[in-house]
Each structure stands twice: as structure tokens, then as C-alpha cells.
């Protein structure tokens, strides 16, 4: 059996779409583990990802969902983003819109949008 196969994978993975900013990756991974009740969170990172969800990102999500049977996707945005320096309310709306697009593409996974505050608290949007 190759790595990634087998019953130990059932509901043990989620996927996170996250900025490359190191301040937000751990809080997003922790949220994903807790929210979906999984052991592992595959991180798909890109600067300011919700500003432009790309085909490349979807290819990475596909790997997580198909190889690891990821049960859910956390799509995140955060305060003080250097790659997407816009008003927080607009940034949050971009995150919600990205989640809508991901729900349409990845119907087999639950998608939740989140906002990471400067104090590392994660809020559901």
C-alpha cells in the first residue's frame, strides 16, 4: 500500500488555503484540525490567495482531496496582509467569494472561510 492510501486516511486530512505570511499559517492549521476533527492539514500557500484564486491553486487542492481524501477546506485571509493591502471588510468579502468558488468546484468537501486577526485569533466569516 502506498503512502496516503488506506483507512487511516478516512477523515484525517483537511486542506487550508493560506497566505505565505508565517504569522497566520499555524493558527489556520490549528483551526482546520479543530473544526474538521482531523489530524493533518495540507497547506496550500500563496501571497494574498483570496485576491486571485488560480488554476494552480486548484491543482494543489486536487492533490489534497484526491490523494489524502481531504474532508474540508479552510480558505483564509488575514489582517495586515502585505500581498493584498486592502480594507479589511473588502478583504473579508474576497475570502467569502473565494469560498463560494471553492464550494462550486469541490462539492465533496465542506468549505469554510475564516479571518485571522493580528492577535492570531481565527474567526469564521
C-alpha positions as CSV (number, residue, x, y, z in Angstrom):
1,X,0.0,0.0,0.0
2,X,1.4,3.4,-1.0
3,X,1.6,6.3,1.4
4,X,-1.7,8.1,1.5
5,X,-3.8,5.0,0.9
6,X,-5.8,3.1,3.4
7,X,-8.4,3.5,6.2
8,X,-6.1,5.7,8.3
9,X,-6.8,8.4,5.8
10,X,-10.5,8.5,6.3
11,X,-11.3,11.9,7.7
12,X,-7.8,12.5,8.8
13,X,-7.0,15.4,6.4
14,X,-8.3,18.8,5.7
15,X,-6.9,21.5,3.3
16,X,-6.1,25.1,4.0
17,X,-5.7,27.9,1.6
18,X,-3.4,30.3,3.3
19,X,-1.2,33.3,2.8
20,X,2.6,32.8,2.9
21,X,2.7,35.1,5.9
22,X,4.2,32.9,8.7
23,X,2.0,34.6,11.4
24,X,-1.1,33.0,10.1
25,X,-0.2,29.5,9.0
26,X,-0.2,27.9,12.4
27,X,-3.5,29.5,13.6
28,X,-5.2,28.4,10.3
29,X,-3.8,24.8,10.6
30,X,-4.9,24.6,14.2
31,X,-8.4,25.9,13.3
32,X,-8.6,23.3,10.5
33,X,-7.7,20.5,12.8
34,X,-10.2,21.5,15.4
35,X,-13.0,22.5,13.1
36,X,-12.9,19.3,10.9
37,X,-11.7,17.0,13.7
38,X,-8.7,15.9,11.6
39,X,-5.1,15.1,12.4
40,X,-3.4,16.8,9.4
41,X,-4.0,20.0,7.4
42,X,-2.4,20.2,3.9
43,X,-1.3,23.8,3.4
44,X,-1.7,25.5,0.0
45,X,0.1,28.8,0.3
46,X,0.3,31.9,-1.9
47,X,0.7,35.6,-1.1
48,X,-2.7,37.0,-0.6
49,X,-4.5,34.0,-2.0
50,X,-8.1,35.2,-1.9
51,X,-7.4,38.1,-4.2
52,X,-6.9,35.7,-7.1
53,X,-7.8,32.0,-6.8
54,X,-5.8,30.4,-9.6
55,X,-5.9,27.2,-11.6
56,X,-2.6,26.4,-10.0
57,X,-4.1,26.6,-6.5
58,X,-7.0,24.3,-7.6
59,X,-4.4,21.8,-8.9
60,X,-2.9,21.7,-5.4
61,X,-6.3,21.4,-3.7
62,X,-7.0,18.5,-6.1
63,X,-3.9,16.6,-4.8
64,X,-5.0,17.1,-1.2
65,X,-8.6,16.0,-1.9
66,X,-7.8,13.1,-4.2
67,X,-4.6,11.7,-2.5
68,X,-5.5,12.4,1.1
69,X,-9.3,12.4,0.9
70,X,-9.4,15.8,2.5
71,X,-12.8,16.3,4.1
72,X,-12.8,20.1,4.2
73,X,-11.2,23.3,3.0
74,X,-10.4,26.3,5.1
75,X,-9.9,29.4,3.0
76,X,-8.3,32.2,4.9
77,X,-7.5,35.9,4.8
78,X,-5.8,38.0,7.4
79,X,-5.3,41.4,8.8
80,X,-2.2,43.4,7.7
81,X,-1.6,41.4,4.5
82,X,1.4,42.7,2.6
83,X,0.3,41.0,-0.6
84,X,-3.3,42.2,-0.5
85,X,-3.2,45.6,1.3
86,X,-6.8,46.5,1.2
87,X,-9.6,47.4,3.6
88,X,-10.3,44.5,6.0
89,X,-14.0,44.5,5.0
90,X,-13.2,44.1,1.3
91,X,-10.6,41.5,2.1
92,X,-13.2,39.5,4.1
93,X,-15.6,39.7,1.2
94,X,-12.9,38.4,-1.1
95,X,-12.4,35.5,1.3
96,X,-16.2,34.8,1.3
97,X,-16.2,34.9,-2.6
98,X,-13.2,32.6,-2.8
99,X,-15.1,30.1,-0.5
100,X,-18.1,30.3,-2.8
101,X,-16.0,29.5,-5.8
102,X,-14.3,26.6,-4.0
103,X,-17.7,25.2,-2.9
104,X,-18.7,25.1,-6.6
105,X,-15.6,23.4,-7.6
106,X,-15.1,21.0,-4.7
107,X,-18.5,19.7,-3.9
108,X,-17.1,16.7,-2.0
109,X,-15.5,18.9,0.7
110,X,-17.0,21.4,3.2
111,X,-15.5,24.9,2.7
112,X,-15.3,27.4,5.4
113,X,-13.9,31.0,5.1
114,X,-12.0,32.5,8.0
115,X,-10.3,35.7,9.0
116,X,-7.1,35.7,11.1
117,X,-6.8,38.7,13.4
118,X,-3.5,40.4,14.3
119,X,-3.6,38.5,17.7
120,X,-3.8,35.2,15.8
121,X,-7.4,34.6,16.7
122,X,-9.4,32.9,13.9
123,X,-12.9,34.0,13.2
124,X,-15.5,32.2,10.9
125,X,-16.7,34.6,8.2
